[in-house]
């Protein structure tokens, strides 16, 4: 139950492009109706966070970033119309909108940036990522600094902090046996990559899939394509470590867009030749560009067979454009699809991914390359900027390992902006 009192927390506050992020004491407001306060166990660093810090995407400052997180419920803001006469939670679900009203203090949860009102046209159609509803946190950040000045809740979470207040629609309960560090990737990277495969592209068994960019989102897409029965799955990345990691997570072939390939026997060079060799003569049914690097989009549509789909998952910098001949696109029945956050429905997709993880079909722990304390967050940012990791995770309240959580993918690199 909500006490109505805010708390002082520690958070990584970013105050401008090129200004090092600093750790500050800040005030976090109490959760209002339909909101929860969560102690953050883990928050992965997504390149989208860094795209604000380096000016790739425009934003206002100051702000607290971090949006791919897990934690435990500390406090619940109760909606009056969802309580019993004695003031207790009614313990039911809102079945029409799929919004949980049975959370308890102490519950482990995944936190996503996707907020849903449950009532707007988009939500009623199952298009959660396009929600246009009136949600209180969209208008007012729960964060202020020690002078009382507002701090922006970056990407709707502000997860590089010891605690967060988020809308209840942003959290999904986790089974007690799921590791919260590994599960943090379900908040964005794996959710986005897998959703691009299952929700946006709707990949089927036997489809030929090309994934361009093999960081956290790309690896999530590769694992989802494997689960869908796609074959072949061609991973494309200029970094050898990333290509090797992709093969370990389910890619059947790996190719260097600058020349050379792995796993197909092709001597190198043109990506279309690598793909046709892997398929036995045809081009791809789906090409998923999971990196925001502009070069990744160049020629991507030329890798598609007729009826194929180009799925743009990674979000490029402001002002980046591509050119396509519309008559040629129509004549070949090719499609270009955007995939914000994998077109995900958090309350549906996260539990499905958890089931795959618990059954050993989805490797999350192997994607975590390193962990850092909140005080060492700049080191975590630098790892991502250098491309040293698949995912690095910040532990705002916990110990640091200093080394990869597992040996798998420990040197594989991260991707430019993906969500």
VENLINTA-V830485 format. One record per helix or strand. SS is the DSSP state (h for helix, s for strand). FROM is the first residue (numbers start at 1). LEN is the number of residues. If there is no record, write none. Layout:
BEGIN
ss,from,len
SS,FROM,LEN
SS,FROM,LEN
END
This chain:
BEGIN
ss,from,len
s,7,8
s,22,7
s,35,10
h,47,7
s,63,2
s,68,9
h,80,3
s,83,1
s,89,1
s,93,2
s,99,2
s,108,4
h,121,4
h,128,3
h,136,4
s,143,2
s,150,4
h,154,3
s,161,1
s,163,5
h,168,3
s,171,3
h,180,8
h,189,13
s,209,4
h,216,13
s,233,4
h,240,10
s,253,3
s,261,2
h,271,9
s,284,6
h,294,4
h,300,4
s,304,9
h,326,6
s,335,4
h,340,4
h,346,13
h,365,3
s,368,6
h,374,13
s,391,5
END
